[in-house]
Amino acid sequence: MAIISVMLLSFLVVCAIAVALSKNLLTSIVIFMSYSVIMSVIWMILESPDLAITEAAVGAGVTSVLFYITLKKIHAMRGEEDDEAEK
Protein backbone atom coordinates (compact mmCIF):
# COMPACT_ATOMS: atom_id res chain seq x y z
CA MET A 1 0.00 0.00 0.00
CA ALA A 2 2.91 2.33 0.66
CA ILE A 3 4.12 1.98 -2.92
CA ILE A 4 0.71 2.99 -4.26
CA SER A 5 0.58 5.98 -1.92
CA VAL A 6 4.02 7.15 -3.02
CA MET A 7 3.05 6.75 -6.69
CA LEU A 8 -0.16 8.74 -6.20
CA LEU A 9 1.65 11.49 -4.31
CA SER A 10 4.28 11.70 -7.05
CA PHE A 11 1.49 11.97 -9.65
CA LEU A 12 0.06 14.86 -7.61
CA VAL A 13 3.39 16.67 -7.72
CA VAL A 14 3.72 16.04 -11.47
CA CYS A 15 0.17 17.33 -12.07
CA ALA A 16 0.81 20.47 -10.02
CA ILE A 17 4.01 21.23 -11.92
CA ALA A 18 2.35 20.46 -15.27
CA VAL A 19 -0.53 22.87 -14.56
CA ALA A 20 1.94 25.58 -13.62
CA LEU A 21 4.01 25.09 -16.78
CA SER A 22 1.20 24.47 -19.27
CA LYS A 23 0.52 27.25 -21.77
CA ASN A 24 -2.69 25.78 -23.17
CA LEU A 25 -5.65 26.58 -20.91
CA LEU A 26 -7.71 23.55 -21.92
CA THR A 27 -4.77 21.28 -21.13
CA SER A 28 -4.48 22.94 -17.73
CA ILE A 29 -8.13 22.20 -17.01
CA VAL A 30 -7.72 18.53 -17.91
CA ILE A 31 -4.60 18.24 -15.74
CA PHE A 32 -6.43 19.98 -12.88
CA MET A 33 -9.27 17.50 -13.26
CA SER A 34 -6.85 14.57 -13.11
CA TYR A 35 -5.30 16.13 -9.99
CA SER A 36 -8.72 16.12 -8.34
CA VAL A 37 -9.36 12.51 -9.32
CA ILE A 38 -6.02 11.44 -7.83
CA MET A 39 -6.82 13.37 -4.65
CA SER A 40 -10.15 11.57 -4.50
CA VAL A 41 -8.37 8.21 -4.66
CA ILE A 42 -5.98 9.31 -1.92
CA TRP A 43 -8.93 10.26 0.29
CA MET A 44 -10.36 6.78 -0.28
CA ILE A 45 -7.06 5.18 0.72
CA LEU A 46 -7.10 7.31 3.87
CA GLU A 47 -10.58 5.87 4.58
CA SER A 48 -12.43 9.13 4.24
CA PRO A 49 -15.17 8.45 1.68
CA ASP A 50 -17.10 11.65 2.40
CA LEU A 51 -14.11 13.78 1.39
CA ALA A 52 -13.43 11.51 -1.59
CA ILE A 53 -16.94 11.96 -2.94
CA THR A 54 -16.79 15.71 -2.35
CA GLU A 55 -13.41 15.99 -4.08
CA ALA A 56 -14.63 13.97 -7.05
CA ALA A 57 -17.87 15.93 -7.39
CA VAL A 58 -16.58 19.43 -6.78
CA GLY A 59 -12.93 19.23 -7.83
CA ALA A 60 -13.16 17.00 -10.88
CA GLY A 61 -16.76 17.71 -11.81
CA VAL A 62 -18.20 21.11 -11.08
CA THR A 63 -15.00 23.17 -11.03
CA SER A 64 -13.71 21.70 -14.29
CA VAL A 65 -17.02 22.33 -16.03
CA LEU A 66 -17.09 25.92 -14.74
CA PHE A 67 -13.52 26.51 -15.97
CA TYR A 68 -14.43 25.10 -19.39
CA ILE A 69 -17.57 27.26 -19.66
CA THR A 70 -15.57 30.31 -18.60
CA LEU A 71 -13.00 29.68 -21.33
CA LYS A 72 -15.78 29.37 -23.89
CA LYS A 73 -17.47 32.58 -22.68
CA ILE A 74 -14.33 34.70 -22.81
CA HIS A 75 -13.38 33.17 -26.16
CA ALA A 76 -10.05 31.94 -24.79
CA MET A 77 -10.41 28.66 -26.67
CA ARG A 78 -10.09 28.79 -30.41
CA GLY A 79 -12.15 26.27 -32.29
CA GLU A 80 -11.63 24.73 -35.70
CA GLU A 81 -13.82 27.44 -37.23
CA ASP A 82 -11.40 30.14 -36.05
CA ASP A 83 -8.43 28.23 -37.46
CA GLU A 84 -10.09 27.86 -40.86
CA ALA A 85 -11.08 31.54 -40.91
CA GLU A 86 -7.48 32.62 -40.44
CA LYS A 87 -6.27 30.58 -43.41
N, CA, C and O atoms as a GROMACS GRO file, in nm:
protein
  348
    1MET      N    1   0.082  -0.120   0.000
    1MET     CA    2   0.000   0.000   0.000
    1MET      C    3   0.086   0.125   0.000
    1MET      O    4   0.046   0.228  -0.055
    2ALA      N    5   0.202   0.117   0.060
    2ALA     CA    6   0.291   0.233   0.066
    2ALA      C    7   0.342   0.270  -0.073
    2ALA      O    8   0.360   0.388  -0.104
    3ILE      N    9   0.364   0.170  -0.156
    3ILE     CA   10   0.412   0.198  -0.292
    3ILE      C   11   0.305   0.273  -0.370
    3ILE      O   12   0.336   0.368  -0.443
    4ILE      N   13   0.180   0.231  -0.356
    4ILE     CA   14   0.071   0.299  -0.426
    4ILE      C   15   0.056   0.443  -0.377
    4ILE      O   16   0.035   0.534  -0.456
    5SER      N   17   0.068   0.463  -0.248
    5SER     CA   18   0.058   0.598  -0.192
    5SER      C   19   0.169   0.688  -0.244
    5SER      O   20   0.145   0.804  -0.278
    6VAL      N   21   0.290   0.636  -0.250
    6VAL     CA   22   0.402   0.715  -0.302
    6VAL      C   23   0.381   0.746  -0.450
    6VAL      O   24   0.411   0.857  -0.494
    7MET      N   25   0.331   0.651  -0.526
    7MET     CA   26   0.305   0.675  -0.669
    7MET      C   27   0.198   0.783  -0.686
    7MET      O   28   0.214   0.872  -0.769
    8LEU      N   29   0.091   0.774  -0.609
    8LEU     CA   30  -0.016   0.874  -0.620
    8LEU      C   31   0.034   1.013  -0.579
    8LEU      O   32   0.001   1.112  -0.644
    9LEU      N   33   0.112   1.020  -0.473
    9LEU     CA   34   0.165   1.149  -0.432
    9LEU      C   35   0.261   1.207  -0.535
    9LEU      O   36   0.264   1.328  -0.556
   10SER      N   37   0.339   1.120  -0.600
   10SER     CA   38   0.428   1.170  -0.705
   10SER      C   39   0.347   1.217  -0.825
   10SER      O   40   0.385   1.316  -0.890
   11PHE      N   41   0.236   1.149  -0.857
   11PHE     CA   42   0.149   1.197  -0.965
   11PHE      C   43   0.090   1.333  -0.930
   11PHE      O   44   0.075   1.418  -1.018
   12LEU      N   45   0.057   1.355  -0.802
   12LEU     CA   46   0.006   1.486  -0.761
   12LEU      C   47   0.109   1.596  -0.786
   12LEU      O   48   0.076   1.704  -0.835
   13VAL      N   49   0.233   1.568  -0.751
   13VAL     CA   50   0.339   1.667  -0.772
   13VAL      C   51   0.358   1.693  -0.921
   13VAL      O   52   0.374   1.808  -0.962
   14VAL      N   53   0.356   1.588  -1.002
   14VAL     CA   54   0.372   1.604  -1.147
   14VAL      C   55   0.255   1.686  -1.204
   14VAL      O   56   0.276   1.773  -1.288
   15CYS      N   57   0.133   1.657  -1.159
   15CYS     CA   58   0.017   1.733  -1.207
   15CYS      C   59   0.027   1.879  -1.168
   15CYS      O   60  -0.004   1.967  -1.249
   16ALA      N   61   0.069   1.908  -1.047
   16ALA     CA   62   0.081   2.047  -1.002
   16ALA      C   63   0.185   2.122  -1.085
   16ALA      O   64   0.162   2.236  -1.124
   17ILE      N   65   0.297   2.059  -1.111
   17ILE     CA   66   0.401   2.123  -1.192
   17ILE      C   67   0.354   2.140  -1.336
   17ILE      O   68   0.379   2.243  -1.398
   18ALA      N   69   0.284   2.038  -1.389
   18ALA     CA   70   0.235   2.045  -1.527
   18ALA      C   71   0.133   2.158  -1.545
   18ALA      O   72   0.134   2.226  -1.647
   19VAL      N   73   0.045   2.177  -1.447
   19VAL     CA   74  -0.053   2.287  -1.456
   19VAL      C   75   0.020   2.421  -1.455
   19VAL      O   76  -0.017   2.512  -1.529
   20ALA      N   77   0.121   2.432  -1.372
   20ALA     CA   78   0.194   2.558  -1.362
   20ALA      C   79   0.271   2.589  -1.490
   20ALA      O   80   0.287   2.706  -1.526
   21LEU      N   81   0.318   2.487  -1.560
   21LEU     CA   82   0.401   2.509  -1.678
   21LEU      C   83   0.323   2.505  -1.810
   21LEU      O   84   0.377   2.540  -1.914
   22SER      N   85   0.199   2.462  -1.805
   22SER     CA   86   0.120   2.447  -1.927
   22SER      C   87   0.079   2.584  -1.982
   22SER      O   88   0.037   2.672  -1.908
   23LYS      N   89   0.091   2.600  -2.112
   23LYS     CA   90   0.052   2.725  -2.177
   23LYS      C   91  -0.089   2.717  -2.236
   23LYS      O   92  -0.154   2.820  -2.256
   24ASN      N   93  -0.135   2.597  -2.263
   24ASN     CA   94  -0.269   2.578  -2.317
   24ASN      C   95  -0.369   2.569  -2.201
   24ASN      O   96  -0.352   2.485  -2.112
   25LEU      N   97  -0.470   2.653  -2.201
   25LEU     CA   98  -0.565   2.658  -2.091
   25LEU      C   99  -0.650   2.532  -2.081
   25LEU      O  100  -0.681   2.487  -1.970
   26LEU      N  101  -0.690   2.476  -2.194
   26LEU     CA  102  -0.771   2.355  -2.192
   26LEU      C  103  -0.691   2.239  -2.134
   26LEU      O  104  -0.744   2.157  -2.060
   27THR      N  105  -0.564   2.231  -2.169
   27THR     CA  106  -0.477   2.128  -2.112
   27THR      C  107  -0.465   2.145  -1.962
   27THR      O  108  -0.463   2.047  -1.888
   28SER      N  109  -0.456   2.268  -1.917
   28SER     CA  110  -0.448   2.294  -1.773
   28SER      C  111  -0.573   2.247  -1.700
   28SER      O  112  -0.564   2.194  -1.589
   29ILE      N  113  -0.689   2.265  -1.762
   29ILE     CA  114  -0.813   2.220  -1.701
   29ILE      C  115  -0.816   2.069  -1.690
   29ILE      O  116  -0.856   2.015  -1.586
   30VAL      N  117  -0.773   2.000  -1.794
   30VAL     CA  118  -0.772   1.854  -1.791
   30VAL      C  119  -0.674   1.802  -1.685
   30VAL      O  120  -0.704   1.706  -1.614
   31ILE      N  121  -0.558   1.865  -1.675
   31ILE     CA  122  -0.460   1.824  -1.574
   31ILE      C  123  -0.515   1.852  -1.435
   31ILE      O  124  -0.498   1.771  -1.344
   32PHE      N  125  -0.582   1.966  -1.417
   32PHE     CA  126  -0.643   1.998  -1.288
   32PHE      C  127  -0.748   1.894  -1.252
   32PHE      O  128  -0.760   1.855  -1.136
   33MET      N  129  -0.826   1.850  -1.351
   33MET     CA  130  -0.927   1.750  -1.326
   33MET      C  131  -0.862   1.617  -1.285
   33MET      O  132  -0.912   1.550  -1.195
   34SER      N  133  -0.753   1.580  -1.349
   34SER     CA  134  -0.685   1.457  -1.311
   34SER      C  135  -0.625   1.469  -1.170
   34SER      O  136  -0.622   1.371  -1.095
   35TYR      N  137  -0.578   1.588  -1.135
   35TYR     CA  138  -0.530   1.613  -0.999
   35TYR      C  139  -0.640   1.586  -0.898
   35TYR      O  140  -0.616   1.523  -0.795
   36SER      N  141  -0.760   1.632  -0.926
   36SER     CA  142  -0.872   1.612  -0.834
   36SER      C  143  -0.911   1.465  -0.824
   36SER      O  144  -0.947   1.417  -0.717
   37VAL      N  145  -0.904   1.394  -0.935
   37VAL     CA  146  -0.936   1.251  -0.932
   37VAL      C  147  -0.834   1.175  -0.847
   37VAL      O  148  -0.870   1.088  -0.769
   38ILE      N  149  -0.707   1.208  -0.862
   38ILE     CA  150  -0.602   1.144  -0.783
   38ILE      C  151  -0.621   1.176  -0.635
   38ILE      O  152  -0.606   1.089  -0.549
   39MET      N  153  -0.655   1.301  -0.604
   39MET     CA  154  -0.682   1.337  -0.465
   39MET      C  155  -0.800   1.258  -0.410
   39MET      O  156  -0.800   1.219  -0.293
   40SER      N  157  -0.899   1.235  -0.492
   40SER     CA  158  -1.015   1.157  -0.450
   40SER      C  159  -0.974   1.014  -0.415
   40SER      O  160  -1.021   0.958  -0.316
   41VAL      N  161  -0.887   0.956  -0.495
   41VAL     CA  162  -0.837   0.821  -0.466
   41VAL      C  163  -0.757   0.820  -0.337
   41VAL      O  164  -0.768   0.727  -0.257
   42ILE      N  165  -0.676   0.922  -0.316
   42ILE     CA  166  -0.598   0.931  -0.192
   42ILE      C  167  -0.690   0.941  -0.071
   42ILE      O  168  -0.663   0.880   0.032
   43TRP      N  169  -0.798   1.017  -0.082
   43TRP     CA  170  -0.893   1.026   0.029
   43TRP      C  171  -0.956   0.890   0.057
   43TRP      O  172  -0.982   0.856   0.172
   44MET      N  173  -0.981   0.812  -0.049
   44MET     CA  174  -1.036   0.678  -0.028
   44MET      C  175  -0.936   0.588   0.042
   44MET      O  176  -0.974   0.509   0.129
   45ILE      N  177  -0.809   0.598   0.006
   45ILE     CA  178  -0.706   0.518   0.072
   45ILE      C  179  -0.696   0.556   0.219
   45ILE      O  180  -0.672   0.471   0.305
   46LEU      N  181  -0.715   0.684   0.249
   46LEU     CA  182  -0.710   0.731   0.387
   46LEU      C  183  -0.841   0.703   0.463
   46LEU      O  184  -0.860   0.749   0.576
   47GLU      N  185  -0.930   0.628   0.399
   47GLU     CA  186  -1.058   0.587   0.458
   47GLU      C  187  -1.146   0.705   0.497
   47GLU      O  188  -1.202   0.710   0.606
   48SER      N  189  -1.156   0.799   0.405
   48SER     CA  190  -1.243   0.913   0.424
   48SER      C  191  -1.333   0.929   0.301
   48SER      O  192  -1.310   1.017   0.217
   49PRO      N  193  -1.434   0.844   0.290
   49PRO     CA  194  -1.517   0.844   0.168
   49PRO      C  195  -1.597   0.972   0.148
   49PRO      O  196  -1.626   1.008   0.034
   50ASP      N  197  -1.634   1.041   0.256
   50ASP     CA  198  -1.710   1.165   0.240
   50ASP      C  199  -1.626   1.271   0.169
   50ASP      O  200  -1.676   1.342   0.082
   51LEU      N  201  -1.500   1.283   0.207
   51LEU     CA  202  -1.411   1.378   0.139
   51LEU      C  203  -1.380   1.333  -0.003
   51LEU      O  204  -1.364   1.416  -0.092
   52ALA      N  205  -1.370   1.202  -0.024
   52ALA     CA  206  -1.343   1.151  -0.159
   52ALA      C  207  -1.456   1.184  -0.255
   52ALA      O  208  -1.433   1.227  -0.368
   53ILE      N  209  -1.578   1.165  -0.209
   53ILE     CA  210  -1.694   1.196  -0.294
   53ILE      C  211  -1.701   1.346  -0.321
   53ILE      O  212  -1.730   1.388  -0.433
   54THR      N  213  -1.676   1.426  -0.218
   54THR     CA  214  -1.679   1.571  -0.235
   54THR      C  215  -1.571   1.617  -0.331
   54THR      O  216  -1.597   1.700  -0.417
   55GLU      N  217  -1.451   1.563  -0.318
   55GLU     CA  218  -1.341   1.599  -0.408
   55GLU      C  219  -1.372   1.560  -0.552
   55GLU      O  220  -1.344   1.636  -0.644
   56ALA      N  221  -1.429   1.443  -0.570
   56ALA     CA  222  -1.463   1.397  -0.705
   56ALA      C  223  -1.574   1.484  -0.766
   56ALA      O  224  -1.567   1.520  -0.883
   57ALA      N  225  -1.674   1.516  -0.686
   57ALA     CA  226  -1.787   1.593  -0.739
   57ALA      C  227  -1.750   1.738  -0.764
   57ALA      O  228  -1.779   1.793  -0.870
   58VAL      N  229  -1.688   1.800  -0.666
   58VAL     CA  230  -1.658   1.943  -0.678
   58VAL      C  231  -1.529   1.967  -0.756
   58VAL      O  232  -1.528   2.046  -0.850
   59GLY      N  233  -1.423   1.900  -0.719
   59GLY     CA  234  -1.294   1.923  -0.783
   59GLY      C  235  -1.288   1.879  -0.928
   59GLY      O  236  -1.252   1.956  -1.016
   60ALA      N  237  -1.325   1.753  -0.951
   60ALA     CA  238  -1.316   1.700  -1.088
   60ALA      C  239  -1.439   1.734  -1.170
   60ALA      O  240  -1.430   1.747  -1.292
   61GLY      N  241  -1.553   1.749  -1.107
   61GLY     CA  242  -1.676   1.770  -1.181
   61GLY      C  243  -1.711   1.916  -1.202
   61GLY      O  244  -1.692   1.971  -1.311
   62VAL      N  245  -1.763   1.977  -1.098
   62VAL     CA  246  -1.820   2.111  -1.108
   62VAL      C  247  -1.715   2.216  -1.146
   62VAL      O  248  -1.738   2.298  -1.236
   63THR      N  249  -1.602   2.215  -1.078
   63THR     CA  250  -1.500   2.317  -1.103
   63THR      C  251  -1.446   2.308  -1.246
   63THR      O  252  -1.426   2.410  -1.312
   64SER      N  253  -1.423   2.187  -1.293
   64SER     CA  254  -1.371   2.170  -1.429
   64SER      C  255  -1.472   2.218  -1.534
   64SER      O  256  -1.436   2.281  -1.633
   65VAL      N  257  -1.598   2.187  -1.510
   65VAL     CA  258  -1.702   2.233  -1.603
   65VAL      C  259  -1.711   2.386  -1.600
   65VAL      O  260  -1.725   2.448  -1.706
   66LEU      N  261  -1.704   2.446  -1.483
   66LEU     CA  262  -1.709   2.592  -1.474
   66LEU      C  263  -1.588   2.657  -1.543
   66LEU      O  264  -1.603   2.758  -1.611
   67PHE      N  265  -1.470   2.599  -1.527
   67PHE     CA  266  -1.352   2.651  -1.597
   67PHE      C  267  -1.371   2.642  -1.747
   67PHE      O  268  -1.340   2.737  -1.820
   68TYR      N  269  -1.422   2.529  -1.795
   68TYR     CA  270  -1.444   2.510  -1.939
   68TYR      C  271  -1.545   2.611  -1.993
   68TYR      O  272  -1.522   2.672  -2.097
   69ILE      N  273  -1.655   2.629  -1.922
   69ILE     CA  274  -1.757   2.726  -1.966
   69ILE      C  275  -1.699   2.867  -1.966
   69ILE      O  276  -1.728   2.946  -2.057
   70THR      N  277  -1.619   2.899  -1.866
   70THR     CA  278  -1.557   3.032  -1.860
   70THR      C  279  -1.466   3.054  -1.979
   70THR      O  280  -1.466   3.163  -2.038
   71LEU      N  281  -1.387   2.954  -2.016
   71LEU     CA  282  -1.300   2.968  -2.133
   71LEU      C  283  -1.380   2.988  -2.260
   71LEU      O  284  -1.341   3.066  -2.347
   72LYS      N  285  -1.493   2.918  -2.271
   72LYS     CA  286  -1.578   2.937  -2.389
   72LYS      C  287  -1.638   3.077  -2.391
   72LYS      O  288  -1.645   3.141  -2.496
   73LYS      N  289  -1.682   3.127  -2.275
   73LYS     CA  290  -1.747   3.258  -2.268
   73LYS      C  291  -1.652   3.373  -2.299
   73LYS      O  292  -1.691   3.471  -2.363
   74ILE      N  293  -1.528   3.362  -2.256
   74ILE     CA  294  -1.433   3.470  -2.280
   74ILE      C  295  -1.356   3.449  -2.411
   74ILE      O  296  -1.263   3.523  -2.442
   75HIS      N  297  -1.398   3.347  -2.486
   75HIS     CA  298  -1.338   3.317  -2.616
   75HIS      C  299  -1.187   3.293  -2.605
   75HIS      O  300  -1.110   3.333  -2.693
   76ALA      N  301  -1.147   3.227  -2.498
   76ALA     CA  302  -1.005   3.194  -2.479
   76ALA      C  303  -0.967   3.069  -2.556
   76ALA      O  304  -0.849   3.045  -2.583
   77MET      N  305  -1.068   2.987  -2.590
   77MET     CA  306  -1.041   2.866  -2.667
   77MET      C  307  -1.076   2.893  -2.812
   77MET      O  308  -1.184   2.944  -2.843
   78ARG      N  309  -0.984   2.860  -2.898
   78ARG     CA  310  -1.009   2.879  -3.041
   78ARG      C  311  -1.052   2.747  -3.100
   78ARG      O  312  -0.984   2.645  -3.084
   79GLY      N  313  -1.163   2.748  -3.168
   79GLY     CA  314  -1.216   2.627  -3.229
   79GLY      C  315  -1.161   2.608  -3.369
   79GLY      O  316  -1.080   2.687  -3.417
   80GLU      N  317  -1.207   2.502  -3.434
   80GLU     CA  318  -1.164   2.473  -3.570
   80GLU      C  319  -1.213   2.580  -3.666
   80GLU      O  320  -1.149   2.608  -3.767
   81GLU      N  321  -1.328   2.641  -3.635
   81GLU     CA  322  -1.382   2.744  -3.723
   81GLU      C  323  -1.288   2.864  -3.727
   81GLU      O  324  -1.267   2.924  -3.833
   82ASP      N  325  -1.231   2.900  -3.611
   82ASP     CA  326  -1.140   3.014  -3.605
   82ASP      C  327  -1.011   2.984  -3.683
   82ASP      O  328  -0.957   3.073  -3.750
   83ASP      N  329  -0.964   2.861  -3.675
   83ASP     CA  330  -0.843   2.823  -3.746
   83ASP      C  331  -0.863   2.827  -3.897
   83ASP      O  332  -0.773   2.869  -3.971
   84GLU      N  333  -0.981   2.784  -3.944
   84GLU     CA  334  -1.010   2.786  -4.086
   84GLU      C  335  -1.030   2.929  -4.136
   84GLU      O  336  -0.996   2.960  -4.250
   85ALA      N  337  -1.085   3.016  -4.052
   85ALA     CA  338  -1.108   3.154  -4.091
   85ALA      C  339  -0.977   3.231  -4.110
   85ALA      O  340  -0.969   3.323  -4.192
   86GLU      N  341  -0.876   3.194  -4.034
   86GLU     CA  342  -0.748   3.262  -4.044
   86GLU      C  343  -0.670   3.222  -4.169
   86GLU      O  344  -0.582   3.296  -4.214
   87LYS      N  345  -0.702   3.106  -4.224
   87LYS     CA  346  -0.627   3.058  -4.341
   87LYS      C  347  -0.669   3.125  -4.467
   87LYS      O  348  -0.615   3.095  -4.574
   0.00000   0.00000   0.00000
